[in-house]
């Protein structure tokens, strides 16, 4: 049975609060009192305000993950260091995607407008000259201009 609960402001705030505490959305939606994950995704797709609220809550929750990293590093021992390393790597990756401050790439806005203009007063008598370079073997012959008029 799927949970087709309406997403009320109270339910929305509860979901956001749990996200801010670092709880994954998949775990939050397992609660029987809250809508299913597919229902939330439909609401995110249809309601841009709700989608932004969820994204903001996830960003705050990501800061919680970074704080959790410090605590886990303080209590690390040789038995769980490899698992801890993988978790920390994932938290750093997540932070780089959700929080712009921790991103690996900085965007720089560059205006690459190029303006080309011609001066109409220049002598352009050479434009209609044809060069015959078919049988030339030297650069001197290639650079000789034959007039076709």
C-alpha atoms as an extended CHARMM CRD file, in Angstrom:
* protein
*
       149  EXT
         1         1  UNK       CA              0.0000000000        0.0000000000        0.0000000000  PROA      1               0.0000000000
         2         2  UNK       CA              1.4130000000        3.3650000000       -0.9830000000  PROA      2               0.0000000000
         3         3  UNK       CA              1.0590000000        6.3840000000        1.2260000000  PROA      3               0.0000000000
         4         4  UNK       CA             -0.7440000000        9.1380000000       -0.6920000000  PROA      4               0.0000000000
         5         5  UNK       CA             -0.7540000000       11.5990000000        2.1870000000  PROA      5               0.0000000000
         6         6  UNK       CA             -1.1850000000       15.2620000000        1.4440000000  PROA      6               0.0000000000
         7         7  UNK       CA              1.8880000000       17.3410000000        2.1410000000  PROA      7               0.0000000000
         8         8  UNK       CA              0.6320000000       19.8910000000        4.6270000000  PROA      8               0.0000000000
         9         9  UNK       CA              2.7690000000       22.7590000000        5.9540000000  PROA      9               0.0000000000
        10        10  UNK       CA              3.2960000000       20.7910000000        9.1920000000  PROA      10              0.0000000000
        11        11  UNK       CA              4.4700000000       17.6880000000        7.3230000000  PROA      11              0.0000000000
        12        12  UNK       CA              6.6940000000       19.8340000000        5.1190000000  PROA      12              0.0000000000
        13        13  UNK       CA              8.3150000000       21.4330000000        8.1850000000  PROA      13              0.0000000000
        14        14  UNK       CA              8.8170000000       18.0170000000        9.7970000000  PROA      14              0.0000000000
        15        15  UNK       CA             10.5570000000       16.6920000000        6.6690000000  PROA      15              0.0000000000
        16        16  UNK       CA             12.7260000000       19.8000000000        6.4560000000  PROA      16              0.0000000000
        17        17  UNK       CA             13.6640000000       19.5690000000       10.1290000000  PROA      17              0.0000000000
        18        18  UNK       CA             14.7580000000       15.9550000000        9.7640000000  PROA      18              0.0000000000
        19        19  UNK       CA             16.7360000000       16.8020000000        6.6140000000  PROA      19              0.0000000000
        20        20  UNK       CA             18.4630000000       19.6320000000        8.4770000000  PROA      20              0.0000000000
        21        21  UNK       CA             19.4320000000       17.1400000000       11.1630000000  PROA      21              0.0000000000
        22        22  UNK       CA             21.2160000000       15.0750000000        8.5220000000  PROA      22              0.0000000000
        23        23  UNK       CA             18.6520000000       12.3130000000        8.0900000000  PROA      23              0.0000000000
        24        24  UNK       CA             18.4010000000       11.0450000000        4.4800000000  PROA      24              0.0000000000
        25        25  UNK       CA             15.1080000000       11.5560000000        2.6690000000  PROA      25              0.0000000000
        26        26  UNK       CA             14.7680000000        7.8200000000        2.0270000000  PROA      26              0.0000000000
        27        27  UNK       CA             14.9080000000        7.1490000000        5.7690000000  PROA      27              0.0000000000
        28        28  UNK       CA             12.5010000000        9.9840000000        6.5500000000  PROA      28              0.0000000000
        29        29  UNK       CA              9.9040000000        8.5920000000        4.1430000000  PROA      29              0.0000000000
        30        30  UNK       CA              9.9060000000        5.1960000000        5.8630000000  PROA      30              0.0000000000
        31        31  UNK       CA              7.9860000000        6.7720000000        8.7280000000  PROA      31              0.0000000000
        32        32  UNK       CA              4.3100000000        5.7100000000        8.4630000000  PROA      32              0.0000000000
        33        33  UNK       CA              3.1070000000        9.2060000000        9.4160000000  PROA      33              0.0000000000
        34        34  UNK       CA              4.9050000000       10.8170000000        6.4460000000  PROA      34              0.0000000000
        35        35  UNK       CA              4.2930000000       10.5890000000        2.6850000000  PROA      35              0.0000000000
        36        36  UNK       CA              6.1140000000        8.0540000000        0.5540000000  PROA      36              0.0000000000
        37        37  UNK       CA              9.2970000000        8.9180000000       -1.3100000000  PROA      37              0.0000000000
        38        38  UNK       CA              7.5440000000        8.8440000000       -4.6900000000  PROA      38              0.0000000000
        39        39  UNK       CA              4.8580000000       11.2170000000       -3.3650000000  PROA      39              0.0000000000
        40        40  UNK       CA              7.5590000000       13.6160000000       -2.1800000000  PROA      40              0.0000000000
        41        41  UNK       CA              9.3340000000       13.4560000000       -5.5470000000  PROA      41              0.0000000000
        42        42  UNK       CA              6.0620000000       14.2770000000       -7.3200000000  PROA      42              0.0000000000
        43        43  UNK       CA              5.5700000000       17.2650000000       -5.0330000000  PROA      43              0.0000000000
        44        44  UNK       CA              9.1690000000       18.3940000000       -5.6100000000  PROA      44              0.0000000000
        45        45  UNK       CA              8.5970000000       18.1830000000       -9.3510000000  PROA      45              0.0000000000
        46        46  UNK       CA              5.3170000000       20.1140000000       -9.2790000000  PROA      46              0.0000000000
        47        47  UNK       CA              5.9810000000       22.6590000000       -6.5210000000  PROA      47              0.0000000000
        48        48  UNK       CA              9.1080000000       24.7790000000       -7.0390000000  PROA      48              0.0000000000
        49        49  UNK       CA              8.7810000000       26.4730000000       -3.6320000000  PROA      49              0.0000000000
        50        50  UNK       CA              8.6940000000       23.0950000000       -1.8900000000  PROA      50              0.0000000000
        51        51  UNK       CA             11.6230000000       21.8980000000       -4.0010000000  PROA      51              0.0000000000
        52        52  UNK       CA             13.6810000000       24.9250000000       -2.9290000000  PROA      52              0.0000000000
        53        53  UNK       CA             12.7770000000       24.3730000000        0.7260000000  PROA      53              0.0000000000
        54        54  UNK       CA             13.9410000000       20.7410000000        0.4830000000  PROA      54              0.0000000000
        55        55  UNK       CA             17.1890000000       21.7870000000       -1.2010000000  PROA      55              0.0000000000
        56        56  UNK       CA             17.8500000000       24.4080000000        1.4750000000  PROA      56              0.0000000000
        57        57  UNK       CA             17.1960000000       21.8440000000        4.2130000000  PROA      57              0.0000000000
        58        58  UNK       CA             19.5850000000       19.4120000000        2.5290000000  PROA      58              0.0000000000
        59        59  UNK       CA             22.2880000000       22.1000000000        2.4380000000  PROA      59              0.0000000000
        60        60  UNK       CA             21.8940000000       22.7130000000        6.1630000000  PROA      60              0.0000000000
        61        61  UNK       CA             21.9480000000       18.9580000000        6.7530000000  PROA      61              0.0000000000
        62        62  UNK       CA             25.1440000000       18.7360000000        4.7560000000  PROA      62              0.0000000000
        63        63  UNK       CA             26.7450000000       21.1820000000        7.1740000000  PROA      63              0.0000000000
        64        64  UNK       CA             25.7060000000       18.7270000000        9.8910000000  PROA      64              0.0000000000
        65        65  UNK       CA             27.5030000000       15.9550000000        8.0120000000  PROA      65              0.0000000000
        66        66  UNK       CA             30.6560000000       18.0480000000        7.9870000000  PROA      66              0.0000000000
        67        67  UNK       CA             30.3560000000       18.5740000000       11.7450000000  PROA      67              0.0000000000
        68        68  UNK       CA             29.8100000000       14.8310000000       12.1610000000  PROA      68              0.0000000000
        69        69  UNK       CA             33.0490000000       14.2080000000       10.2470000000  PROA      69              0.0000000000
        70        70  UNK       CA             35.0140000000       16.0380000000       12.9310000000  PROA      70              0.0000000000
        71        71  UNK       CA             33.4350000000       13.9720000000       15.7030000000  PROA      71              0.0000000000
        72        72  UNK       CA             34.0490000000       10.7030000000       13.8830000000  PROA      72              0.0000000000
        73        73  UNK       CA             37.6770000000       11.6150000000       13.2380000000  PROA      73              0.0000000000
        74        74  UNK       CA             38.1740000000       12.3280000000       16.9300000000  PROA      74              0.0000000000
        75        75  UNK       CA             36.8610000000        8.8750000000       17.8700000000  PROA      75              0.0000000000
        76        76  UNK       CA             38.5030000000        6.9080000000       15.0210000000  PROA      76              0.0000000000
        77        77  UNK       CA             40.6050000000        3.8630000000       15.7370000000  PROA      77              0.0000000000
        78        78  UNK       CA             42.5730000000        1.4400000000       13.6010000000  PROA      78              0.0000000000
        79        79  UNK       CA             39.6740000000       -1.0150000000       13.3050000000  PROA      79              0.0000000000
        80        80  UNK       CA             37.2650000000        1.2890000000       11.5210000000  PROA      80              0.0000000000
        81        81  UNK       CA             39.5950000000        3.7160000000        9.7480000000  PROA      81              0.0000000000
        82        82  UNK       CA             38.9220000000        2.3520000000        6.2410000000  PROA      82              0.0000000000
        83        83  UNK       CA             35.1470000000        2.5720000000        6.6230000000  PROA      83              0.0000000000
        84        84  UNK       CA             35.5280000000        6.0140000000        8.1550000000  PROA      84              0.0000000000
        85        85  UNK       CA             37.7140000000        7.1460000000        5.2500000000  PROA      85              0.0000000000
        86        86  UNK       CA             35.0160000000        6.1510000000        2.7590000000  PROA      86              0.0000000000
        87        87  UNK       CA             32.3110000000        7.9110000000        4.7570000000  PROA      87              0.0000000000
        88        88  UNK       CA             34.3930000000       11.0640000000        5.0080000000  PROA      88              0.0000000000
        89        89  UNK       CA             35.1140000000       10.9690000000        1.2920000000  PROA      89              0.0000000000
        90        90  UNK       CA             31.3720000000       10.7290000000        0.5990000000  PROA      90              0.0000000000
        91        91  UNK       CA             30.5740000000       13.5990000000        2.9850000000  PROA      91              0.0000000000
        92        92  UNK       CA             33.1810000000       15.8040000000        1.2950000000  PROA      92              0.0000000000
        93        93  UNK       CA             31.8060000000       14.9370000000       -2.1410000000  PROA      93              0.0000000000
        94        94  UNK       CA             28.2620000000       15.6870000000       -1.0060000000  PROA      94              0.0000000000
        95        95  UNK       CA             29.3350000000       19.0170000000        0.4650000000  PROA      95              0.0000000000
        96        96  UNK       CA             31.1010000000       19.9660000000       -2.7740000000  PROA      96              0.0000000000
        97        97  UNK       CA             27.8640000000       19.3820000000       -4.7120000000  PROA      97              0.0000000000
        98        98  UNK       CA             25.3850000000       21.0070000000       -2.3170000000  PROA      98              0.0000000000
        99        99  UNK       CA             27.3260000000       23.8570000000       -0.7750000000  PROA      99              0.0000000000
       100       100  UNK       CA             29.0410000000       26.2970000000       -3.1250000000  PROA      100             0.0000000000
       101       101  UNK       CA             31.7540000000       27.2100000000       -0.5960000000  PROA      101             0.0000000000
       102       102  UNK       CA             33.1100000000       23.6490000000       -0.6490000000  PROA      102             0.0000000000
       103       103  UNK       CA             32.9070000000       23.1930000000       -4.4150000000  PROA      103             0.0000000000
       104       104  UNK       CA             35.9800000000       22.0900000000       -6.3170000000  PROA      104             0.0000000000
       105       105  UNK       CA             35.3160000000       24.3810000000       -9.2370000000  PROA      105             0.0000000000
       106       106  UNK       CA             34.8710000000       28.1070000000       -9.2370000000  PROA      106             0.0000000000
       107       107  UNK       CA             32.9270000000       29.7390000000      -12.0280000000  PROA      107             0.0000000000
       108       108  UNK       CA             34.3370000000       32.9080000000      -13.5110000000  PROA      108             0.0000000000
       109       109  UNK       CA             32.1940000000       35.0290000000      -15.7710000000  PROA      109             0.0000000000
       110       110  UNK       CA             34.1550000000       36.1750000000      -18.7900000000  PROA      110             0.0000000000
       111       111  UNK       CA             32.9430000000       38.4730000000      -21.5310000000  PROA      111             0.0000000000
       112       112  UNK       CA             34.6270000000       37.2820000000      -24.7350000000  PROA      112             0.0000000000
       113       113  UNK       CA             33.0870000000       39.7150000000      -27.1430000000  PROA      113             0.0000000000
       114       114  UNK       CA             35.2290000000       40.3610000000      -30.2070000000  PROA      114             0.0000000000
       115       115  UNK       CA             34.5660000000       43.3360000000      -32.4130000000  PROA      115             0.0000000000
       116       116  UNK       CA             35.8170000000       43.3430000000      -35.9990000000  PROA      116             0.0000000000
       117       117  UNK       CA             35.6470000000       46.4550000000      -38.1260000000  PROA      117             0.0000000000
       118       118  UNK       CA             37.0470000000       47.5630000000      -41.4730000000  PROA      118             0.0000000000
       119       119  UNK       CA             38.2400000000       50.9470000000      -42.5390000000  PROA      119             0.0000000000
       120       120  UNK       CA             36.5410000000       51.8100000000      -45.8420000000  PROA      120             0.0000000000
       121       121  UNK       CA             39.2910000000       54.2350000000      -46.8920000000  PROA      121             0.0000000000
       122       122  UNK       CA             41.9080000000       51.5030000000      -47.4750000000  PROA      122             0.0000000000
       123       123  UNK       CA             43.1150000000       50.5660000000      -50.9590000000  PROA      123             0.0000000000
       124       124  UNK       CA             41.5810000000       47.2050000000      -51.9300000000  PROA      124             0.0000000000
       125       125  UNK       CA             42.6690000000       47.0240000000      -55.5800000000  PROA      125             0.0000000000
       126       126  UNK       CA             44.3400000000       43.6520000000      -54.9150000000  PROA      126             0.0000000000
       127       127  UNK       CA             41.0740000000       41.8970000000      -54.0330000000  PROA      127             0.0000000000
       128       128  UNK       CA             40.1870000000       41.0240000000      -57.6380000000  PROA      128             0.0000000000
       129       129  UNK       CA             43.6760000000       39.8640000000      -58.6330000000  PROA      129             0.0000000000
       130       130  UNK       CA             44.0500000000       36.1770000000      -59.4450000000  PROA      130             0.0000000000
       131       131  UNK       CA             47.2620000000       34.3150000000      -58.7710000000  PROA      131             0.0000000000
       132       132  UNK       CA             48.4370000000       31.4760000000      -60.9660000000  PROA      132             0.0000000000
       133       133  UNK       CA             50.3940000000       29.1130000000      -58.7190000000  PROA      133             0.0000000000
       134       134  UNK       CA             49.5830000000       25.7800000000      -60.3310000000  PROA      134             0.0000000000
       135       135  UNK       CA             53.0310000000       24.9290000000      -61.7070000000  PROA      135             0.0000000000
       136       136  UNK       CA             55.2290000000       26.9860000000      -59.4700000000  PROA      136             0.0000000000
       137       137  UNK       CA             58.0090000000       25.2820000000      -57.5770000000  PROA      137             0.0000000000
       138       138  UNK       CA             59.4820000000       28.2550000000      -55.7620000000  PROA      138             0.0000000000
       139       139  UNK       CA             58.0390000000       30.8610000000      -53.5000000000  PROA      139             0.0000000000
       140       140  UNK       CA             59.1630000000       33.6100000000      -55.8610000000  PROA      140             0.0000000000
       141       141  UNK       CA             56.9740000000       32.2280000000      -58.6400000000  PROA      141             0.0000000000
       142       142  UNK       CA             54.0880000000       31.6860000000      -56.2320000000  PROA      142             0.0000000000
       143       143  UNK       CA             54.1770000000       35.2680000000      -55.0850000000  PROA      143             0.0000000000
       144       144  UNK       CA             54.1030000000       36.6920000000      -58.6020000000  PROA      144             0.0000000000
       145       145  UNK       CA             50.7290000000       38.1430000000      -59.4770000000  PROA      145             0.0000000000
       146       146  UNK       CA             49.3630000000       37.7800000000      -62.9840000000  PROA      146             0.0000000000
       147       147  UNK       CA             46.6550000000       40.2340000000      -63.8960000000  PROA      147             0.0000000000
       148       148  UNK       CA             43.6220000000       38.6790000000      -65.6580000000  PROA      148             0.0000000000
       149       149  UNK       CA             41.9660000000       41.8460000000      -66.9430000000  PROA      149             0.0000000000
